[in-house]
């Protein structure tokens, strides 16, 4: 689901932002609050952003590994342990 979300940050207390959501997105967020046991749409949004941050960190770790050079296929990594088990 793609949508345009506008963030308003005019004359709001420090650290707070408000987002205007299209009706269908707002309904989706409200359903997630009800179904997921979230306290409020803000609680759901915070959780969503924390997960997105985790995904970004995970991607960065994967990229660092890829930048190190040749990847070793899992089958090659596991060949020796499998051989030891089969003996």
C-alpha positions in Angstrom: 0.0 0.0 0.0 1.6 3.3 -1.1 0.3 6.6 0.0 1.3 10.2 0.5 1.7 11.1 4.1 2.2 14.7 5.1 3.9 15.5 8.4 2.9 18.6 10.2 5.3 20.1 12.7 4.0 23.6 13.2 3.7 25.0 16.7 3.8 21.6 18.3 5.5 20.7 21.6 9.1 19.7 21.1 9.6 16.1 20.0 6.1 15.7 18.6 4.9 15.5 15.0 1.5 14.8 13.5 0.8 13.1 10.2 -2.2 13.5 8.0 -3.2 10.1 6.6 -5.6 9.3 3.8 -8.8 7.6 5.0 -7.8 4.1 3.8 -4.4 4.4 5.5 -6.0 5.7 8.7 -8.4 2.8 8.7 -5.5 0.4 8.3 -3.6 1.9 11.2 -6.7 1.8 13.4 -7.2 -1.9 12.5 -3.5 -2.6 13.5 -4.1 -0.8 16.8 -7.1 -3.0 17.5 -5.6 -6.2 16.3 -2.1 -5.8 17.6 -2.8 -4.7 21.1 -1.4 -1.2 20.6 -2.5 1.6 22.9 -2.9 4.2 20.2 -2.0 5.0 16.5 1.1 6.7 17.9 2.2 3.6 19.7 1.7 1.6 16.5 3.7 4.1 14.5 6.6 4.1 17.0 6.8 0.3 16.9 6.7 0.4 13.1 9.6 2.9 13.0 11.6 0.9 15.4 11.2 -2.2 13.2 12.2 -0.1 10.2 15.3 1.1 12.1 16.2 -2.6 12.9 15.8 -3.5 9.2 18.1 -0.7 8.2 20.7 -1.9 10.7 20.4 -5.5 9.5 20.8 -4.3 5.9 24.0 -2.4 6.8 25.4 -5.5 8.5 24.7 -7.6 5.5 26.3 -5.0 3.2 29.4 -4.8 5.4 29.8 -8.6 5.0 29.3 -8.4 1.3 31.9 -5.6 1.1 34.4 -8.0 2.6 34.6 -10.1 -0.5 33.4 -13.4 -1.7 30.5 -15.0 0.1 30.7 -18.6 1.0 27.7 -20.7 0.1 26.0 -22.3 3.1 26.4 -25.8 1.6 30.2 -25.2 1.6 30.3 -23.9 5.1 28.2 -26.8 6.4 30.1 -29.6 4.4 32.7 -30.2 7.1 30.3 -30.4 10.1 28.0 -32.7 8.1 30.9 -34.9 7.2 31.8 -35.1 10.9 28.2 -36.1 11.9 28.0 -38.7 9.2 31.2 -40.5 10.4 
